[in-house]
Amino acid sequence: MKKITLLTALVLLSFALIAQDIEKGNKIPSTYDRSSLTVFFMKFSGEKYVDEVENQFPNISLSDKYYNNNLDIVVFDAPFSRSEQALNKAIESFLIQKDVPKSIISKWYNRKEDGSMDLNLVFDRGMFNATDAQYIKAQATKRGENMLKDYGNRLVGKSYILVLDYKNIKNLKKSGYEKMRGWNAVVDGYLYKIKFDLETQNALYDCWIYPEDTPEIRQEKINKFKELNIPIEFVTKTTVNISASQPTEDTTLGKLIKQKSEEELFEELVQKGYDESLYYLERKHEDFMVKTTIYQVHPIRVKIGLKEGLKCDHRYFAYEYVYNEKTNRAEPKFRGVIRATSKIVDNRKVAKGDTPTSKFYQTAGRKLHEGYLLRQQNDIGLEVLVGYEAGEVGGVYGRIDYRTGRFTGVKALFIYLEGGIDSKDYPLYDAPAFVHYGAGLAKGFMLTRNLELRPYVGLGQELATHEDFTNGSLKALYLKGGANLALNLKHNFQVMFGMGSYSFIGNAEDDDGDTGLTWNDYFEGRSGAATMFGIKLMF
């Protein structure tokens, strides 16, 4: 009864997630312009390891997806406590007090020491922002490329400031993790947007110095610029837990991988703070979600790539425009899910009508067609399976898969953790309780648009407890291989069927160590094939 209740709860939860994951079609913008980003590290002096973050932060690799509006100074000492009741407001006041928004606008318009400004950067970014379709359309007009340059003016209004706060930084070795080395931290990200509305634009243009201006007028405009107020607004906050760690060299896994220094792992930690904060902000904020169209099917190809920050296994939702008689207009309707492969094009150049394409693969939905709207929809990458295994090793079963494509560059590559519990009678012992858990690697292969085969291999350990055991629980290692078949009911809800095989290795151990007997000696026939069925939710 408890199993049925749990499965029912998961089904209900899945439909709630589906409702949250797919927005109504008429709320989805069909156009996309690149945003610009200015990034700061907010330093709370006196905390452990903040000086190390300060030294490393200027060296982080910035995303190609955003125009780089970083200023000369990227670290500032927070003149307030982290316990401020409205920390986002305190940060906003500090940024305005330090004229950060004005400095960003000055960068956009290339303001010089004499107060003069120009549109060179605005025009360059307008050209770079243009797609092939916009380029071809512009060539058919009298204004040609000047039309693309004008796009740059609307990009100024997509200027953002991201303030990162690295906190709770811990060295794993010093924190008592004997078999792991590296670092953990929590990073809060505060996102602000410059409010470059018509009123602000007109105020800026009143400060524009022209060659024919007299010295008196020039000085007047310089004074106006000093008094100019560029407002900003708080957009959202994100919090990510990050880790840069590896097993120590005296562990089995640690011997198989290259050992990095503590300094190298710390550099990874700082970089991850930036990368993961952006990735999760892109799940929340519309301006950061790429919008484009399917360029080709069989295979699916799209004219985006490194220029849009595309990485392997990034997720995009596909929409078809369907005429709605009630509203008398075409509205986008959800049609499927695609993910990027490792074949991502370097398109970091001005579009000339011949931009190459990146390759995608479909993971859910109906047949897709050229011209369908695509919208970036980052996911966490976690998949939670709950089910039951029938076999000599079986019982209630659970598994968590984590998609690694954006880190490894290999599509549909997963690491997984599994566990199960059951109880059975054996000749030597009546109904011992078994708990098994393990980890491994899995690789997904789409057989159809909605059917995936995922072979896997892993290593685990099983524990057995019984009142007749004199030296504590018995335990033994096992190897497991198999494959799961998943059928989509929705894009993030699947029914599962799987076949696996348990093979126990080495002798059983108890509290005194090696018992000299195998798992089969204690529990005759406990190994071999197991059949699994269940449901899976994807987040």
PyMOL commands that set and color helices and strands:
alter all, ss='L'
color gray80, all
select helices_A, chain A and resi 2-21+25-27+50-59+87-97+100-108+120-129+132-139+145-158+198-205+215-227+254-256+262-284+286-288+306-308+405-408+519-522
alter helices_A, ss='H'
color red, helices_A
select strands_A, chain A and resi 36-43+67-68+75-77+159-171+180-194+232-247+291-296+300-302+315-324+329-340+358-365+373-376+382-391+395-403+413-423+433-443+445-448+451-465+474-490+493-510+513-518+528-538
alter strands_A, ss='S'
color yellow, strands_A
deselect
rebuild
show_as cartoon
